[in-house]
């Protein structure tokens, strides 16, 4: 299974939705809390300037935010990316 990393804050409802979707699929993930400014800066650089959370990476693929990941799920493209 591909490594999943998700940049989050603990007050973000979209972060919680993304984590819930991954949990429901039985996918483990590394959560990176970007309330630390240095971690947020690293996220922004890695996500090509995107500043919102969550920012989700599956392997080396930048999926984007929760809406992007949910769209992949609806199209049946999330599971192959996770494999």
Z-matrix of the N, CA and C atoms (Angstrom, degrees):
N
C 1 1.455
C 2 1.528 1 108.67
N 3 1.299 2 116.21 1 142.24
C 4 1.463 3 121.78 2 179.98
C 5 1.526 4 110.60 3 -69.44
N 6 1.330 5 115.39 4 148.67
C 7 1.462 6 121.30 5 176.25
C 8 1.526 7 108.77 6 -72.37
N 9 1.328 8 116.17 7 132.59
C 10 1.462 9 121.72 8 -179.76
C 11 1.526 10 108.16 9 -115.59
N 12 1.315 11 115.35 10 129.04
C 13 1.464 12 122.05 11 174.92
C 14 1.517 13 107.72 12 -123.86
N 15 1.339 14 114.23 13 137.68
C 16 1.459 15 119.21 14 -179.75
C 17 1.527 16 108.60 15 -134.24
N 18 1.316 17 114.75 16 122.41
C 19 1.472 18 121.84 17 177.79
C 20 1.527 19 106.91 18 -87.93
N 21 1.336 20 116.40 19 126.97
C 22 1.457 21 120.91 20 -172.29
C 23 1.526 22 112.36 21 -140.28
N 24 1.324 23 114.23 22 170.90
C 25 1.462 24 123.26 23 160.21
C 26 1.521 25 104.95 24 -127.23
N 27 1.328 26 117.26 25 157.41
C 28 1.457 27 118.95 26 -175.27
C 29 1.525 28 113.41 27 -81.15
N 30 1.314 29 119.89 28 -3.53
C 31 1.468 30 121.36 29 178.88
C 32 1.534 31 111.97 30 -108.63
N 33 1.290 32 117.28 31 10.22
C 34 1.465 33 122.12 32 -174.53
C 35 1.533 34 111.15 33 -95.33
N 36 1.351 35 118.15 34 115.97
C 37 1.468 36 119.77 35 -179.85
C 38 1.530 37 113.34 36 -66.08
N 39 1.332 38 117.57 37 -31.30
C 40 1.466 39 119.62 38 177.82
C 41 1.530 40 110.90 39 -70.26
N 42 1.321 41 116.78 40 -32.88
C 43 1.470 42 120.59 41 175.09
C 44 1.522 43 109.54 42 -63.05
N 45 1.334 44 116.12 43 -45.17
C 46 1.462 45 120.39 44 179.09
C 47 1.526 46 111.19 45 -63.25
N 48 1.311 47 117.45 46 -38.88
C 49 1.467 48 120.84 47 178.32
C 50 1.527 49 110.79 48 -65.38
N 51 1.325 50 116.84 49 -41.34
C 52 1.467 51 120.60 50 179.06
C 53 1.523 52 110.57 51 -64.15
N 54 1.331 53 116.32 52 -44.77
C 55 1.467 54 119.86 53 179.71
C 56 1.527 55 110.20 54 -64.69
N 57 1.321 56 117.42 55 -37.01
C 58 1.461 57 121.28 56 178.83
C 59 1.529 58 111.45 57 -64.94
N 60 1.326 59 116.38 58 -43.00
C 61 1.465 60 120.15 59 178.13
C 62 1.524 61 110.38 60 -60.78
N 63 1.327 62 116.40 61 -46.43
C 64 1.470 63 119.79 62 178.93
C 65 1.522 64 110.86 63 -63.52
N 66 1.323 65 117.22 64 -42.73
C 67 1.462 66 121.48 65 179.06
C 68 1.537 67 110.56 66 -60.93
N 69 1.333 68 117.04 67 -45.16
C 70 1.462 69 121.46 68 179.57
C 71 1.524 70 112.10 69 -61.13
N 72 1.332 71 116.84 70 -28.93
C 73 1.458 72 121.50 71 178.28
C 74 1.529 73 111.55 72 -86.93
N 75 1.335 74 117.34 73 -2.84
C 76 1.461 75 120.72 74 -179.93
C 77 1.521 76 113.44 75 75.78
N 78 1.320 77 116.20 76 25.08
C 79 1.463 78 121.55 77 -177.07
C 80 1.524 79 109.72 78 -97.76
N 81 1.316 80 116.44 79 126.18
C 82 1.464 81 119.40 80 174.04
C 83 1.524 82 108.28 81 -84.40
N 84 1.316 83 115.28 82 153.78
C 85 1.459 84 119.94 83 -176.39
C 86 1.517 85 109.31 84 -150.01
N 87 1.323 86 114.34 85 159.08
C 88 1.459 87 121.75 86 173.02
C 89 1.519 88 106.95 87 -98.83
N 90 1.316 89 115.75 88 124.09
C 91 1.465 90 120.91 89 179.17
C 92 1.519 91 108.89 90 -100.65
N 93 1.328 92 116.01 91 130.10
C 94 1.453 93 122.20 92 179.86
C 95 1.523 94 107.40 93 -118.32
N 96 1.329 95 115.89 94 111.41
C 97 1.467 96 122.29 95 -177.86
C 98 1.528 97 108.95 96 -81.41
N 99 1.320 98 115.65 97 115.88
C 100 1.463 99 120.26 98 -174.80
C 101 1.522 100 113.50 99 -94.94
N 102 1.328 101 117.27 100 22.61
C 103 1.462 102 118.05 101 170.56
C 104 1.524 103 109.90 102 -69.40
N 105 1.328 104 117.06 103 -18.49
C 106 1.466 105 122.72 104 171.76
C 107 1.528 106 107.33 105 -78.43
N 108 1.338 107 118.50 106 118.32
C 109 1.473 108 121.06 107 -175.42
C 110 1.529 109 114.12 108 -56.02
N 111 1.315 110 118.50 109 -34.97
C 112 1.465 111 119.05 110 -179.56
C 113 1.525 112 111.03 111 -68.86
N 114 1.332 113 117.27 112 -34.71
C 115 1.461 114 120.17 113 176.86
C 116 1.522 115 110.82 114 -71.75
N 117 1.334 116 117.27 115 -35.99
C 118 1.468 117 120.23 116 176.39
C 119 1.526 118 110.30 117 -64.07
N 120 1.318 119 117.28 118 -42.50
C 121 1.468 120 120.52 119 177.54
C 122 1.526 121 111.14 120 -59.91
N 123 1.325 122 116.42 121 -41.62
C 124 1.471 123 120.49 122 178.36
C 125 1.529 124 110.43 123 -64.42
N 126 1.338 125 117.08 124 -40.00
C 127 1.463 126 120.97 125 177.88
C 128 1.528 127 110.71 126 -62.31
N 129 1.324 128 116.41 127 -46.41
C 130 1.471 129 120.61 128 -178.63
C 131 1.523 130 110.56 129 -59.92
N 132 1.307 131 116.40 130 -42.67
C 133 1.467 132 119.80 131 179.06
C 134 1.526 133 110.47 132 -65.35
N 135 1.323 134 116.88 133 -46.14
C 136 1.465 135 120.93 134 -178.03
C 137 1.526 136 111.15 135 -66.56
N 138 1.336 137 117.26 136 -33.84
C 139 1.463 138 122.05 137 -177.39
C 140 1.527 139 112.21 138 -91.32
N 141 1.327 140 117.02 139 19.61
C 142 1.469 141 122.42 140 175.77
C 143 1.519 142 112.88 141 55.11
N 144 1.347 143 114.75 142 45.34
C 145 1.462 144 120.23 143 174.37
C 146 1.511 145 115.96 144 93.35
N 147 1.303 146 117.91 145 -9.15
C 148 1.475 147 119.24 146 179.08
C 149 1.520 148 109.00 147 -71.23
N 150 1.321 149 116.53 148 131.95
C 151 1.466 150 122.38 149 -173.07
C 152 1.526 151 113.47 150 -107.99
N 153 1.322 152 117.52 151 -13.42
C 154 1.460 153 120.56 152 -175.51
C 155 1.526 154 110.82 153 -83.28
N 156 1.324 155 114.60 154 157.75
C 157 1.455 156 120.02 155 174.38
C 158 1.522 157 108.62 156 -115.15
N 159 1.312 158 117.00 157 150.91
C 160 1.449 159 126.16 158 1.77
C 161 1.527 160 111.31 159 -80.75
N 162 1.309 161 114.66 160 159.19
C 163 1.458 162 122.34 161 165.90
C 164 1.522 163 104.86 162 -119.38
N 165 1.321 164 116.12 163 125.24
C 166 1.455 165 122.32 164 -171.11
C 167 1.518 166 110.00 165 -116.59
N 168 1.325 167 114.64 166 133.27
C 169 1.456 168 122.16 167 176.94
C 170 1.519 169 108.36 168 -124.10
N 171 1.323 170 116.04 169 131.47
C 172 1.458 171 122.06 170 174.46
C 173 1.516 172 105.67 171 -118.58
N 174 1.328 173 115.28 172 113.02
C 175 1.459 174 119.36 173 -170.10
C 176 1.516 175 107.40 174 61.13
N 177 1.296 176 117.39 175 -129.18
C 178 1.466 177 121.57 176 177.67
C 179 1.531 178 112.13 177 -95.65
N 180 1.327 179 117.20 178 1.70
C 181 1.461 180 122.04 179 -177.49
C 182 1.520 181 110.93 180 -85.97
N 183 1.322 182 116.30 181 124.81
C 184 1.459 183 121.30 182 174.23
C 185 1.519 184 107.08 183 -83.90
N 186 1.327 185 116.00 184 108.78
C 187 1.458 186 121.55 185 -179.19
C 188 1.518 187 110.47 186 -76.81
N 189 1.326 188 116.96 187 -37.81
C 190 1.456 189 122.34 188 -175.97
C 191 1.514 190 109.03 189 111.90
N 192 1.327 191 116.68 190 -140.92
C 193 1.454 192 121.67 191 -177.99
C 194 1.515 193 112.65 192 -97.04
N 195 1.322 194 114.94 193 -169.39
C 196 1.462 195 120.09 194 -178.66
C 197 1.527 196 111.47 195 -60.15
N 198 1.321 197 118.23 196 -45.67
C 199 1.469 198 120.42 197 -178.97
C 200 1.520 199 111.38 198 -58.44
N 201 1.334 200 116.26 199 -38.32
C 202 1.464 201 120.55 200 178.77
C 203 1.530 202 110.80 201 -65.58
N 204 1.347 203 116.22 202 -43.46
C 205 1.459 204 119.92 203 -179.87
C 206 1.529 205 110.48 204 -67.78
N 207 1.333 206 117.68 205 -40.13
C 208 1.465 207 120.66 206 178.52
C 209 1.528 208 111.15 207 -63.87
N 210 1.318 209 116.92 208 -36.16
C 211 1.471 210 120.54 209 177.39
C 212 1.526 211 110.33 210 -65.35
N 213 1.331 212 117.13 211 -41.01
C 214 1.468 213 120.07 212 175.67
C 215 1.523 214 110.59 213 -60.15
N 216 1.326 215 116.83 214 -41.77
C 217 1.461 216 121.57 215 179.04
C 218 1.523 217 110.49 216 -62.14
N 219 1.324 218 117.95 217 -45.70
C 220 1.475 219 121.56 218 -179.74
C 221 1.525 220 111.64 219 -62.12
N 222 1.318 221 117.35 220 -33.97
C 223 1.471 222 121.57 221 -179.43
C 224 1.527 223 112.55 222 -86.06
N 225 1.349 224 117.27 223 -0.74
C 226 1.465 225 120.32 224 -179.16
C 227 1.512 226 113.67 225 74.79
N 228 1.328 227 117.00 226 20.51
C 229 1.467 228 120.67 227 -176.97
C 230 1.526 229 113.23 228 -103.63
N 231 1.333 230 117.84 229 -5.76
C 232 1.463 231 119.39 230 -178.01
C 233 1.527 232 111.85 231 -75.69
N 234 1.332 233 117.51 232 -45.59
C 235 1.466 234 119.82 233 -177.67
C 236 1.532 235 112.73 234 -59.13
N 237 1.340 236 119.75 235 -44.46
C 238 1.468 237 118.18 236 177.70
C 239 1.540 238 112.31 237 -62.02
N 240 1.320 239 117.19 238 -33.82
C 241 1.457 240 120.56 239 178.91
C 242 1.522 241 110.49 240 -68.90
N 243 1.331 242 116.92 241 -34.71
C 244 1.455 243 121.50 242 -179.73
C 245 1.529 244 112.54 243 -75.69
N 246 1.341 245 116.97 244 -24.99
C 247 1.477 246 120.84 245 -174.97
C 248 1.506 247 113.16 246 -66.07
